[in-house]
């Protein structure tokens, strides 16, 4: 006789569901039958970090859906996401949430999977913004430079060039609250806010550590162009506490640097670019390679890493992170999965370019990052705010 699986006890169904580690498998499990759907919570709280999706460029200005490429099955998912449509700029992804900037002071957090939204303090609430006025058309913002001079910026200029990246300490839906840290593009300052704050606050002891920032173990780690790290604790009731890790300064002529929390290790990834000249006035940049360093906390120094084993590193406009390939069948470890996170600010010509791929550490080669080929004859003219971006699917 056949077994009627719909009659399994609720506690057994729940126990099986908690053994599932892939979000897609969890969704399929819930919809097997009406009883399983009723027994299994809509939002799983037990899932480990998922293999990221690649948010693809927007092909048409009026699109309300955005395409996401799923690395695990090579499929494209279209999600209703008008918050990230034309004339909006993404300013990072962190814990599965996008940071969206408008031609208004609004700083919006949105989860593309669930459409949940939260607001951070607006652009007009940064300490160096001395005035914001919609009536000053083309000069809506007045800002004070580090030297004390006041200059103006338009709505579009603030959207496109004021912030480099925003990183979250956790999902905004965490019961314990969250913090956000922003890297300012022009000044290199770091500013933070906590859940419920109405304004941003500069971290005075770490103003030059603007190459990259990550969150790990309840702290923010920031790195400067020479690999010196500042550890920032913004959770206390008083001013942020900053500790500088006095590592010997790297002198490897890297063009960009990223911090990555990789299991129990803190990694530093150095990225190298070369110039491809289009004509006498327009140039394009392309990644030629990477070096990886691991922090040796005994003596506080960076040591070069030749092999990451099963670890996969994901860098770009996203908050950098690492996963184990052994947790995702078909994935390849000892690789750096990278996307372009510099062309919007560096390509004044607006020509842009395609610079994403998979860097294989063991032989130093770069292979295609689906779904786009990587070759010098394939030129992509990304609209503003539309560079490819890693996003971790997070139902929470």
NUSE-597295 format. One record per residue: residue in one letter; y, z, x negated of N, C-alpha, C, CB in turn. Coordinates in steps of 0.001 Angstrom, whole numbers, plus 500000, padded with zeros to 6 digits. Glycine has a CB too. Layout:
REM NUSE-597295
AYZXYZXYZXYZX/...
REM end
This chain:
REM NUSE-597295
X498806500000499169500000500000500000501253500000499127500001501214500944/X502278499268499577503529499203498859504301500513498974504366498052499372/X505122500765497980505946501967497963507296501652498594506123502504496515/X507755502513499477509074502357500090510093503083499210509093502915501564/X510709502321498301511620502916497341512871503482498016512011501889496298/X513161503036499217514349503556499905514185505012500309514651502720501133/X512960505502500270512697506874500688512590507858499533511442506919501484/X513004507453498357512993508385497235513926509560497526513409507671495927/X513561510760497112514436511918497327515794511698496662513778513205496781/X516875512152497281518224511951496712518362512451495284519248512642497570/X517751513628494986517904514177493642517221513297492594517335515594493585/X516135512609492979515457511709492050516291510454491811514068511331492585/X516885509933492874517753508756492739518937509080491826518257508282494133/X519547510244492036520679510643491200520245510806489744521295511953491721/X519055511379489529518561511582488170518348510250487462517257512381488190/X517799509264488177517590507938487581518936507295487245516781507025488542/X519901507402488175521217506795487958521885507346486711522114507024489168/X521690508630486434522323509251485272521687508797483957522243510764485385/X520536508140484030519899507614482825520456506248482440518395507520483024/X521177505612483364521726504287483102522989504415482255522030503543484427/X523108503579481236524233503676480311525172502471480364523718503841478913/X524760501395481049525594500200481176526190500159482574524774498910480888/X527489499996482665528169500056483967527640499004484933529672499875483786/X527370497794484450526853496740485326525502497134485916526725495417484556/X524653497777485106523358498242485615523555499316486674522485498783484468/X524523500177486472524817501244487440525244500648488784525924502184486895/X526098499636488734526546498988489978525373498330490704527638497936489677/X524515497644489965523353496996490588522421498034491202522588496144489554/X522261499156490533521383500219491042521891500748492377521281501370490024/X523212500929492488523786501485493725523559500579494932525278501723493546/X523558499271494714523500498348495863522086497890496180524369497135495600/X521074498551495615519686498187495943519428498363497427518688499036495129/X519911499468497992519721499712499426520784500699499895518280500257499726/X520899500882501219521937501744501786521755503200501368521933501639503306/X520510503652501278520284505052500933520681505322499482518811505431501162/X520357504403498556520750504593497167522268504555497030520108503524496277/X522911503687497795524369503606497769524988504930498200524862502468498675/X524346505590499175524856506861499673524594508004498696524232507180501017/X523490507922497954523110509017497071523861508993495731521619508969496820/X524244507813495272524798507655493929526324507574494011524216506388493237/X527060508410493270528526508384493314529084507014492946529097509439492374/X530190506656493564530827505370493266531321505321491833531987505111494225/X531859506422491352532402506468489994531477507283489103533832507067489986/X530824506641488123529959507391487200530784508153486179528986506447486484/X530444509412485958531166510230484998530424510388483679531435511579485587/X529231509817483585528374510083482433528302508929481447526999510415482899/X528900507798481753528695506613480935529321506746479547529261505403481638/X528629506280478515529239506220477174530209505043477129528144506080476054/X530982504892476047531872503730475926531101502426476084532596503749474575/X531709501485476780531063500215477075531496499133476084531381499779478505/X530683498084475968531054496927475174532299496308475790529891495896475096/X533329496022475004534600495597475608534538494199476194535703495655474582/X535441493959477123535702492632477635536918492074476912535917492653479172/X536965490754476795538107490087476185539005489548477300537646488939475226/X540187490147477440541147489670478430541734488358477927542272490730478694/X541551487293478708541912485958478276543350485616478650540962484944478874/X543937484650477950545300484241478274545409483707479698545777483186477289/X546593483831480238546876483370481589547196481883481540548047484173482223/X546468481081482307546644479636482227547773479126483104545371478949482607/X548110479855484179549171479419485075550108480587485354548587478857486394/X551429480323485401552402481412485564552243482210486854553783480853485513/X551770481582487926551733482265489219550377482884489537552107481305490308/X549510482982488564548192483552488807548273485046489098547285483304487612/X547522485485490101547422486919490385546094487492489903547585487176491883/X545184486631489452543910487068488889543903486798487389542721486350489583/X543287487693486643543155487518485199541683487432484838543840488675484430/X541405486605483836540028486364483408539668487292482260539834484894482991/X538450487844482334537921488724481294536558488191480869537817490208481795/X536390487981479567535118487491479039534242488663478638535343486552477838/X533045488718479220532094489794478981531198489428477805531251490075480245/X531344490128476686530553489823475499529058490017475717531009490679474352/X528689490938476591527274491284476742526466490182477404527138492551477540/X527093489386478269526341488336478961527036486979478940526096488744480385/X528138486874478182528892485620478047529379485079479387528034484573477364/X529714485980480294530260485569481583531738485927481681529479486220482731/X532437485217482536533848485468482778534017486123484141534664484160482693/X534717487252484182535018487950485433536496487749485756534668489476485331/X536783487428487009538161487273487455538552488500488287538337485955488279/X539532489233487798539962490461488461541366490274489034539929491658487477/X541562490777490257542880490731490883543804491675490129542804491111492397/X544798491128489446545638491934488575547069491375488543545043491984487151/X547748491406489676549133490881489686550065491676488784549687490886491105/X549699492921488459550543493746487587550680493144486192549972495157487484/X549732492285485798549758491672484465550007490172484563548437491940483720/X550740489749485587550993488335485804552194487860484990551218488060487286/X552693486690485324553788486056484593555007486975484500554177484739485265/X555662486929483321556869487708483026556577489191482844557884487527484132/X555305489538482719554915490898482363554343490853480945553870491491483390/X554523491903480209553974491955478855553031493133478706555098492043477818/X551855492870478175550947493953477829551393494550476501549473493452477753/X551269495846476397551679496535475173550554497461474723552999497335475394/X549337496923474764548181497685474325547186497934475438548619498987473747/X545994498312475030544964498795475960544325500015475316543882497676476284/X544038501016476132543532502282475609542688502949476677544691503213475160/X541453503322476325540536503993477252540349503181478534541055505397477593/X540400501860478426540184500991479583541411500731480424539146501571480441/X542576501258480035543818501080480782544753500165480010544497502440481060/X545441499285480737546446498414480162547816499079480243546459497054480877/X548643498833479238550043499264479251550881498020479540550466499951477877/X551621498039480652552347496855481114553848497128481108551879496442482531/X554615496199480524556065496268480527556633495151481389556617496184479096/X557684495453482141558340494497483026559737494209482503558397495031484481/X560450493318483188561881493150482927562651494204483712562360491714483309/X562151495398483654562790496597484186562453497688483185562296496957485672/X562985498883483318562587499944482379561161500457482585563539501097482497/X560472500019483624559171500581483983558129500404482877558670499940485261/X557375501474482607556199501418481729555006501819482586556354502367480453/X554170500842482905553080501023483870551736501070483172553087499902484909/X550893502001483573549489502025483182548661501545484352549047503444482731/X547736500619484109546875500127485183545467499939484639547422498795485779/X544497500363485433543090500159485103542652498858485778542198501383485565/X542363497795485023542032496511485646540742496534486439541939495453484600/X539876497504486146538598497579486849538744498227488216537588498349486020/X539592499250488311539710500020489554541052499833490250539501501483489269/X542030499216489549543397499038490050544160500361490154543365498362491411/X543629501435489604544365502709489570545609502534488702543463503874489022/X546691503242489047547961503094488350548573504458488066548931502234489169/X549273504523486945550098505669486587551344505152485889549318506676485681/X552412505944485897553638505564485218553908506490484033554817505586486195/X554356505901482935554891506655481820556414506688481957554452506032480454/X557096507561481224558567507527481263559084506133480935559162508555480277/X560169505710481547560648504325481370561239504074479991561687503998482421/X561479502797479700562098502423478427563475503047478271562202500907478314/X564167503230479371565507503820479320565479505297478950566200503645480654/X564275505904478888564162507331478579563745507592477141563175507981479510/X563877506580476260563646506814474838564906507429474219563259505487474110/X564764508284473210565928509010472659567015508111472089565472509946471586/X566652506924471616567660506056471008568326505121472016567031505240469906/X567964505222473293568645504449474339569794505307474873567648504035475501/X571016504860474633572183505669475025572755505242476372573270505574473960/X572379504039476832572874503600478137571960502532478707574316503069478027/X571756502584480025571080501497480726571858501206482000569588501855481043/X572195499917482208573011499545483362572661498113483760574541499684483046/X572106497957484976571744496619485453572962495696485543571067496715486820/X574146496247485760575333495408485946575789494746484655576463496232486514/X575343495255483504575683494639482215574690493514481933575670495699481056/X574848492405482623573869491318482572573740490774481142574272490182483544/X572504490771480643572235490321479283572441491394478232573097489157478965/X573020492532478624573236493658477712572912494961478437574702493674477179/X571837494943479188571535496074480062571285497373479295570333495753480909/X570775497258478073570484498441477267571488498565476121569045498379476716/X571919499775475853572655500088474634571828501075473835574076500661474947/X571594500766472559570745501586471708571518502021470468569468500820471312/X571115503154469926571732503655468703570760503484467543572148505141468858/X571229502853466484570402502638465303570320503915464480570957501485464452/X569454503898463458569305505076462604570576505382461822568149504880461643/X571422504357461633572679504564460927573808505009461842573075503307460221/X573523505063463167574526505508464118575245504399464854575513506329463425/X575002503146464470575631502023465152575001501807466522575517500750464309/X575824501352467479575334501060468824575257499544469003576254501704469910/X574142499065469495573952497643469749573302497471471120573086496985468633/X573325496258471649572823496021473007571585495127472981573918495383473883/X570776495266474030569594494439474230569474494102475708568315495154473719/X568941492901475975568731492475477361567421493025477888568745490943477470/X567182492841479189565928493270479805564738492599479130565931492956481309/X564839491270478909563727490541478311563503490954476856563979489039478394/X564571491188476119564424491608474731563739492960474622565779491659474052/X564078493873475497563425495183475474561953495062475846564132496153476429/X561677494248476835560276494051477230559452493477476086560190493126478447/X560015492502475381559238491737474417559209492337473015559776490359474343/X560218493125472626560289493499471215560615494960470944561295492666470548/X560791495790471968561139497188471708559929497993471255561744497822472953/X558792497819471931557583498572471606556532497665470985557020499250472858/X555847498192469983554756497466469339553425497748470035554666497843467855/X553162499013470291551883499395470897552016500791471481550722499341469854/X551280501037472580551189502372473172549720502779473200551813502405474616/X549426503992472737548062504514472655547964505781473495547656504797471178/X546870505923474244546643507100475078545637508036474415546147506686476476/X545784509332474678544833510307474144543527510316474929545448511698474153/X543593509933476208542419509905477075542770509104478311541945511345477453/X541805508952479202542089508294480472543139509096481236540796508139481315/X544104508436481879545121509161482647544566509968483811546130508199483166/X543304509755484160542711510492485274541966511735484821541777509598486042/X541968512021483520541314513234483036541984514470483637541354513295481490/X541181515417484076541726516614484718542588517432483764540598517477485256/X542305517342482471543046518138481493544388517522481120542217518320480250/X544704516347481683545947515683481343545811514793480119547024516700481116/X546844514038479827546799513111478701548170513023478048546327511717479156/X548184512440476862549422512157476145549441510682475785549558513044474873/X550625510160475532550782508778475093551672508760473859551378507889476225/X551348507882472926552165507732471732552543506264471596551415508243470461/X553833506008471372554360504649471275554870504378469875555477504425472296/X554603503158469368555160502689468108556342501781468441554080501939467240/X557518502103467932558692501270468146558703500133467131559988502108468042/X558939498931467615558787497742466772559798497670465649558896496509467607/X561073497807465959562115497541464978562314498685463991563406497257465679/X562218499906464458562542501053463611561332501687462944563247502086464420/X560141501452463480558962502111462943558807503546463395558998502068461467/X559662503997464307559564505365464812558325505530465688560828505740465603/X557854506771465777556801507143466718557400508070467754555595507818465994/X557075507814469019557551508662470116556378508981471017558697507970470921/X556408510158471640555300510575472485555819511119473808554443511627471773/X554927511166474773555178511878476027553864512485476487555779510927477125/X553962513527477278552780514156477865552767513899479359552751515677477573/X551621514027479950551466513806481387552508514626482148550031514179481852/X553324513935482946554347514608483728555722514628483099553930515981483984/X555835514249481810557149514210481159558028513136481791556999513951479645/X559332513365481759560293512395482280560949511568481176561359513107483081/X560681511912479910561297511191478805560356511197477604562663511816478434/X560690510358476621559951510275475371560636511140474306559842508802474898/X559860511593473320560374512428472242559934511843470910559887513895472388/X560853511701469971560489511226468644559684512280467897561739510852467848/X558746511810467069558012512687466155558703512577464808556475512301466058/X559595513527464533560482513417463378559743513380462045561445514559463377/X558617514046461961557925514098460674557044512906460377557104515312460610/X557022511894461269556126510749461055556785509442461480554814510944461826/X558068509295461142558804508134461652558453506818460970560263508373461508/X557866506842459802557563505588459108556088505199459198557965505698457657/X555313505942459948553866505699460003553546504800461203553075507048460099/X553997503542461104553982502689462285553059501487462177555353502217462565/X552179501459461185551251500338461104550229500381462235550540500339459757/X549697501554462524548750501697463621548599503173463948547378501064463265/X548165503443465163547929504810465640546653504821466457549133505338466483/X545846505863466289544691506072467157544681507533467599543355505693466430/X543878507801468616543672509169469083542227509560468820544020509311470596/X542041510749468252540690511244467981540734512762467883540112510621466672/X539759513399468508539621514857468421540869515602468867539284515256467011/X541550515067469884542730515726470419543982515551469590542459517155470569/X543943514693468566545082514461467691545389512967467622544811515027466281/X546623512647467248546982511269466948547020511093465438548349510891467588/X546426510000464965546442509654463544547253508380463381544991509476462976/X548260508423462519549118507267462272549055506905460793550584507555462709/X549193505610460494549087505147459112550292504287458768547775504357458892/X550734504374457499551832503527457062551282502337456279552836504331456203/X552179501525455746551766500272455113550974500480453832552970499431454820/X551034501670453234550304501952452000549059502801452219551208502641451025/X548719503045453483547497503777453768547648505276453839546501503457452760/X548876505779453767549102507223453905549034507577455390550489507651453284/X548340508668455716548056509030457107548841510272457505546547509266457311/X549394510231458711550035511399459311549211511831460514551513511092459724/X548871513111460577548119513665461707549105514397462608546968514629461222/X549189513974463864550196514487464793549540515242465937551057513344465342/X549935516485466108549472517312467211550631517479468187548945518700466706/X550519516845469368551616516880470336551286517735471551551961515475470783/X550183518459471495549725519192472673550307520590472801548244519287472652/X550868521135471742551380522500471796552678522602472567551579523030470407/X553096523822472921554332524014473686555589523780472861554366525405474256/X555468523832471534556636523666470673556723522226470186556577524637469475/X557567521977469202557727520642468640556408520155468040558840520635467573/X556191518854467996554943518332467436554714518805466010554947516817467474/X553482519109465706553117519497464350552580518266463620552062520651464358/X553078518031462418552696516851461644552169517293460292553894515879461475/X550995516771459932550425517025458609550225515682457914549071517818458709/X550779515537456717550626514312455945549422514456455020551916513998455134/X548494513502455112547332513508454222547731512762452945546065512844454910/X547856513467451830548412512856450606547404511984449870548913513938449667/X546992510906450493546074509988449825546813509164448783545389509067450845/X546125508768447707546741507802446780547106506535447538545781507469445595/X548292506013447307548768504860448059548020503606447643550272504672447860/X547565502834448635546839501594448365547822500510447938546032501139449612/X547389499672447061548231498572446579547409497286446618548766498853445127/X546942496933447813546079495763447950546760494603448660544830496138448691/X548086494675448847548870493570449426548373493161450802548837492367448504/X547880494117451574547430493804452930548623493473453810546630494980453528/X548414492572454758549476492204455694549546493144456887549271490787456178/X548417493696457293548374494613458426547294495648458164548110493853459762/X547453496833458773546448497882458629546137498486459998546934498980457644/X544895498927460149544435499531461391543625500781461061543590498523462225/X543801501815461862542947502994461785541862502886462845543772504298461967/X540653503326462487539523503253463411538723504536463315538627502023463109/X538439505141464470537528506279464531536122505718464702537903507267465704/X535275505914463706533940505313463710532891506395463531533809504244462600/X532382506910464652531438508005464577532101509223463979530215507610463763/X531592509679462848532188510839462159533175510413461080531094511706461536/X533409509105460936534260508599459867535613508132460394533564507461459142/X536623508266459547537921507650459782538014506453458853539107508663459546/X538168505269459444538219504036458675539634503486458638537264503001459258/X539933502782457564541172502029457442540783500569457205542086502589456276/X541261499677458076540958498251457963542220497524457509540434497671459321/X542125496813456396543229496011455882542989494550456252543377496179454338/X544020493903456795543911492517457253544797491626456377544316492392458759/X544261490469455996544977489541455136545215488231455870544202489296453834/X546447487740455775546847486519456458547284485476455454547967486798457456/X547186484214455871547772483135455089548651482288456001546671482269454416/X549598481600455405550530480779456166550013479349456244551934480814455531/X550014478811457470549741477397457681551037476761458182548551477176458700/X551577475847457427552869475266457792552672474068458706553653474854456537/X553347474123459871553280473018460827554200471888460392553655473496462242/X555427472245460031556408471281459545557415472064458712557110470502460734/X558598471536458523559575472193457662560135473484458241560696471257457380/X560019473661459563560630474833460198559630475770460851561617474389461222/X558452475272461210557500476080461968556257476391461133557101475359463263/X555852477667461158554661478085460434553717478817461374555033478978459234/X552482478848460970551454479567461706550730480471460722550463478586462417/X550269481627461191549536482560460355548071482599460795550169483969460422/X547186482743459827545767482805460137545103483859459259545097481424459940/X544186484620459853543468485664459128542471485047458159542750486606460105/X542479485533456915541539485039455913540464486052455558542279484644454672/X540701487339455843539684488323455505540139489743455768539292488181454069/X539233490678455525539484492102455748538860492906454619538922492560457119/X539427494078454369538776495114453578538677496361454438539554495400452249/X537623497129454236537406498356454995537299499523454030536133498253455877/X537985500616454375537954501837453568537556503007454452539329502102452893/X536864503967453852536466505188454545537178506370453903534920505380454506/X537687507261454759538363508453454239537347509434453658539190509137455349/X537537509769452410536772510837451771537651512079451835536364510472450272/X537287513012452691538138514170452916538126515136451739537709514887454168/X537145514989450830537126515807449618538046515138448598535659515972449050/X539238515637448485540219515001447617541110514032448347539533514295446505/X540820513783449635541647512938450504541996511611449838542927513672450890/X541028510696449836541272509375449265540456508339450047540905509346447742/X540947507102450012540249505998450659539229505391449697541252504922451137/X537997505214450175536949504584449383536494503309450075535759505548449170/X536403502235449310536056500951449897534629500951450419536239499838448881/X534447500320451579533147500249452244532645498812452187533239500748453721/X531436498630451713530851497292451623529925496981452786530098497145450327/X529512498019453513528553497811454598528784498859455679527089497875454072/X529004498423456912529194499340458037527916499581458820530254498806458963/X526803499041458334525539499245459044525579498652460436525211500723459127/X525280499471461442525246499005462831526613499040463511524275499841463622/X527639499490462817528942499652463469529650498314463682529827500575462641/X530262498191464841531133497068465182532544497619465359530638496322466484/X533520497003464711534906497438464784535703496417465597535511497616463359/X536533496910466534537337496041467396538809496359467164536956496223468905/X539558495363466699540970495571466402541805494475467042541208495611464883/X543086494746467155544041493809467741545155494588468390543360492875468765/X545630494075469522546682494774470256546146496038470922547300493850471306/X544836496146471027544196497309471638544259498515470720542746496997471988/X543997499682471275543767500861470457542431500664469742543773502179471323/X542452500633468417541268500263467640540108501222467901541600500240466147/X538889500684467902537718501529468146536489500907467515537496501739469656/X535402501674467503534149501244466902532994501614467818533962501874465505/X531972500761467829530759501002468608529547500715467728530733500122469901/X528389501207468153527137500928467453526444499744468113526210502175467450/X526128498722467339525467497533467881524095497863468445525340496463466806/X523464498912467945522131499271468433522156499727469881521535500361467569/X523335500110470391523454500523471791523606499344472739524628501453471955/X523790498137472195524034496969473032523146495821472566525530496559472990/X522025495588473253521087494532472842521796493192472664519959494390473874/X521485492522471558522067491218471283523339491273470470522336490519472553/X523900492474470267525129492593469497524819492641468002525912493844469925/X525797492261467208525640492212465753526565493230465108525930490790465208/X525995494096464288526773495107463600527304494613462275525950496336463390/X527979495510461545528578495203460254529601494067460383527488494829459238/X530338494082461508531310493030461797532621493639462278530755492051462849/X533692492877462110534999493212462665535355492153463702536094493300461544/X535489492569464942535874491679466037537397491803466176535118492047467402/X538116490709465929539573490812465868540250489786466775540051490631464431/X541427490175467251542274489272468015543672489254467404542329489693469507/X544443488271467799545804488082467310546720489109467967546301486638467592/X547418489901467159548344490889467724549684490861467015547746492290467642/X550029489711466422551291489648465690552109488403466004551023489704464219/X551514487359466587552213486080466669553409486103467611551260485014467107/X553368486930468660554501486946469589555775487418468905554193487842470786/X555658488346467988556848488844467304557177488032466068556663490293466925/X556174487378465444556415486669464195556724485191464384555232486814463304/X556322484621465511556525483179465687557799482946466489555302482521466397/X558914482901465824560163482670466518560213481276467128561327482869465576/X559427480354466583559407479008467124558720478949468474558727478075466164/X557885479969468782557166479980470051555914479133470040558060479513471142/X555550478558468872554361477717468826553089478532468913554352476894467565/X553147479744468412551976480607468493550832480055467667551540480778469937/X549636480393468044548472479922467317547279480754467692548705479964465810/X546103480260467368544880480958467725544334481648466499543838479996468321/X544201482944466537543715483689465385542876484856465857544880484178464509/X541680484568466330540729485592466734539358485167466248540740485812468280/X538495486138465995537168485784465522536338487005465209537264484910464306/X535199486775464575534282487828464164534114487722462650532897487714464910/X534599488729461937534499488753460483533202489439460091535720489473459848/X532358488718459395531063489249458954531243489876457575529964488125458922/X531138491185457521531435491909456284530467491544455172531394493408456528/X529214491258455480528217491054454440528432489762453651526845491047455052/X529093488743454236529316487529453460530768487053453476528430486438453976/X531651487804454182533066487470454173533455486258454981533495487267452807/X532570485780455853532879484600456667533389485018458040531637483698456812/X534066484085458702534600484306460052533967483290460990536166484191460077/X533385483793462060532776482899463036533573482907464330531320483300463304/X533252481978465211533977481840466455533862483093467308533475480641467221/X534951483384467986534941484440468994534947483755470353536172485422468833/X533823483769471081533798483077472363534827483686473295532396483138472994/X535377482905474228534956481543474559535788480460473893535004481351476033/X536521480750472813537348479745472175536817479404470797538785480218472083/X536833478103470418536464477748469041537567478126468087536159476253468920/X537198478369466855538175478694465806538170477561464791537847480073465114/X539187476713464816539364475696463792540816475276463759538449474483464046/X541215474660462694542629474364462486543166473322463443542850473906461086/X542299472590464136542764471565465062542885472056466490541845470396465022/X542552473325466707542612473886468058543803474826468125541285474632468432/X544898474340468726546144475094468744546445475540470152547303474263468185/X546688476829470316546928477399471627548367477866471717545959478557471911/X549061477508472781550441477927472980550439479069473986551338476739473468/X550233480288473490550145481422474391551493481686475052549664482666473642/X551536481880476370552770482365476981552988483824476599552726482203478523/X554241484334476716554505485728476335553573486701477045555953486092476643/X553074487670476304552224488700476893550815488258477184552829489185478136/X550383487121476619549087486577477006548116486398475855549280485276477676/X548357487008474725547381486935473654546092487614474089547928487580472369/X544923487147473593543658487807473951543697489286473584542468487119473248/X543015490100474373543107491552474210541779492198474567544240492134475083/X541294493109473718540079493862474014540385494957475034539483494472472721/X539533495044476060539665496100477077538274496666477332540314495549478415/X538130497971477194536854498622477478536739498858478978536722499959476697/X535726498303479664535551498594481091535361500084481313534353497818481662/X536221500667482108536173502108482338536388502389483817537235502845481482/X535371502844484535535538503105485968536278504398486257534196503146486639/X536667505138485213537329506423485395538805506362484994536614507497484586/
REM end
